[in-house]
């Protein structure tokens, strides 16, 4: 065996494993993947095609096209209240994955601790690959709002960072401004960094609002903000994300990203410029459709014995409580896959705090959602 201890310290993502399992199963209705089923809007696709015709087929600046970084800077200022110098404080990355990987590698030393607000997406692997230790701070349903007390009890002299994801995958929670400011104050008092993953910022419902911690000047230097074009513009395959951080951290992030991929794809960067500067009707239309799907799946789940689902405030995930079924969530997901031909993600994939829940994505058509609900209801009637 010649694999490194770093690789041996992590397991493949359980989400990816389920995706791989279902790819060759046409009989499966998939509510497992965090993948918009919408096509990338036509004006963005055309911009990418035009970029190829214009021979944007070569390397760009390692931090991304300045035109795109300037567009991101305008967006951050106008929509998020974040001031960032496009030349020294913004880095275009090969998707949100590369952004998070580069940030963790640039800031986390071996044995550093990173506090995760759980249930949490697959950040643990990124942390372990840097030699760090993920520390779960459990949040509780139905609203999964963080509190200072629930985080502060996990702060030690080894703590380096608090990782915050709002709107949240998998719970659909949108953290309140007050909760986020409490976290920011805690981080400042203990000289900690905050990694703010905001990739679902536009996918909010019912008048809820996304708040960026870095918009507050007193916290700006300690907050590293991650965003992506994948969810907002249905551009998962284009692989375009970005990071905003102070100049010193940005310099280190750029070093790591440069050794990873050199730069993000040139034509995709040009498409991203159009995404930000072009019409935004496509975004509001997608969000409204997600809202309709949310209402459909929440109502359907609450009509199934043993499922209790609070309407998510954001993202495209429902996170029903299934503890009444008296089975581990992984076992429930397995039975749904094999017996109900429906793919879901067990809550345990998101840490111990996720046990007793399932994640179902409504980034799928209403027809698929209705079919999945019917299959799950039939399964419950036969197994209950």
Steps between C-alpha positions, in 0.01 A plus 500: 500500500633839400202722584568795727375523856300805388301292253460218750350749747191562288216297354337566163201730523185297576313739273731421208467128574121516469527708182731238350268218606196654333659606172449156347154451651233647268230368734612733781338837567783715625442758771857469623718735297555871561484568129257748342300327228468828308712566194750780529318813373542552126668841517769354726552200272531731199761708680701185564467392137604844379802485727606177331452657159710793621770250597470524875656155508823576684620570851378812675652683793517250787254708702256518209423753229512849644173574319332224701662599828378856447149372430514291818621801699202705378262217583644455849474872575151552358336177620699393805647824632850351477784722384770300322784617276474296178876507450608385845200357689301290251599165350305316230515126565412178322164477677411524867681171571833647390430815698444308823797270440733793434376691806546206736843416363607864527383557857491172694807341659524137618309457828308827453132464583216624281155530652221378272138589570337162452313362318759606242596423142823306426748753638667244727695344215650834399606563860652156551698526175668808648580308818236687695229366728130568437306570820123469481281754675154346490199707401150375562177499305262607393668835425869406541597853604849533650560659838817642643485260792476192276819605323706654780506178702707345220762777480846389619853633465523295179193650336589690183173543311121487516336382179158650432268396216184708460262438332584156626551168328342266613249660739369784283545735796583867440699627796371825645704819491522498880624139508768574241612816679526305826726250325709782354545661844599166648755445223649846548532455876693175448695619193338241272432498129151450358449317172159616376365269230225701329441300182123477562459872573236563231290193581291641785124501547216668691670834541805358676822687432857387463757693703876512430716533810779665301269795431585623850832681482610390848490135390614530139863398557408182687233379254571301184193503276440222248246511220433324174302527179391136523176527696384853412544466125479120455867493397629200695695361205664831410713486819509865601514617860673780685649607831511844662751547781757748623815543292728284713263202502418552131871480413523159668175375347629591155818299561300189584250542218782555251658167588160331481366610163705801381178691428128455449386428140530815289176466303306419817637817657364704209163329544513594870548866406177480302326323788571794729451783251212358296128473582416343838143393418625144462606493866167623635315254275706207626455605862124526455489152351708368789247656737215316327694175519580563865133541583421183307762283668437632852127439473559154355752397765277617782227279357719190543492312829825549692619806308496850650629779280538868586499722188861598423567873489760463226700269267326220310506237775229359723629348824218297655525348845459122467592400856152352550594222259738364768777421253837660428471752220749303288275195525195703402682645197612148404145364520363793301758440231447124473129467582350835397746565215555852635843648573541719809794590725507381863534775755795317655702598190501852644635409844353361819256792527342387174399160631124458501457702180512450123600754237282514189587739220220683323735610223300259290178529304161509669419180313802324651416633845142376475617158383755476783239600758259238367770232518602595855136504614440157348816370667384629838156345463659163426777517760315677781 
